[in-house]
Amino acid sequence: MHSELENPIKTNVQFLSVDEAIKQIPKSATMLVGGFGATGVPEYLLQGVIDRRELQDLTIISNNITKETNLNVLFQQDRIKKAIGSYFTTNKEVVQAYREGRIEIELLPQGTFSEAIRLGGSGVPAFYTPTAAGTELAIGKETRTFKGREYVLEQTLFADVALIKAYKADKAGNLIYRKSARNFNPIMAMAADLTIVEVGEIVEIGELDPESIVTPFAFVDIVVKREEL
């Protein structure tokens, strides 16, 4: 597969099998994982993580861990040490594990979560937002008042690895997404040392409408073509 998809314009993007791609993930990695609920989740890549048993004590940055996804399989295998996101209450078993001290949870309002990823990918270390001011989510965090309103200082998010899902890639590594499956995937592509993308199709350069390209190849390290699970 690698040789068949030789990159004709000499970008640094690699086209690998799922096994080859997952081997690049360090043990105990912090990983951004795309998706909103069960939509736009890189299930094929996550299955590769599941199969590589030495990947343990993971920190997962994802909107939620729903029962329908392979993130839940990793959770059930006790391989997620910490989860950072917005809606973990969609999985009662995750809530119970948190109460029992079996998983650490960092909860962020969804807009704050999204902005923390976007700014992390832009090289900004922290930002002020009023969203969590006056709530338990602000406990222990620096606050300041601007124009009579309280703001909370939030650290941005940046990971070792981003696992994302796109609709198509061209042979340079440019990406397009499909409808709501886009969700957090484009900003996560920007916010990691290593970005691995799962796609359903790889096309020739020039076949993607330039106006439709959301993630340029500069933010992509590895592309994996999804096969049937």
Buried (B, 14 or more C-beta within 10 A) or exposed (E): EEEEBEBEEEBEBBBBBBEBBBEBBEEEBBBBBBBBBBBBBBBBBBBBBBEBEEBBEBBBBBBBBBBEBBBBBBBBEEBBBBBBBBBBEBBEBBBEBBEEEEBEBBBBBBEBBBBBBBBBBEEBEEBBBBBBBEEEBBEEEEBEEEEEEBBBEBEBBBBBBBBBBBBBBBBBBBBBBEEEBBBBBBBBBBBBEBBBBBBBEBBEBEEBEEEEBBBBBEBBBBBBBBEEE
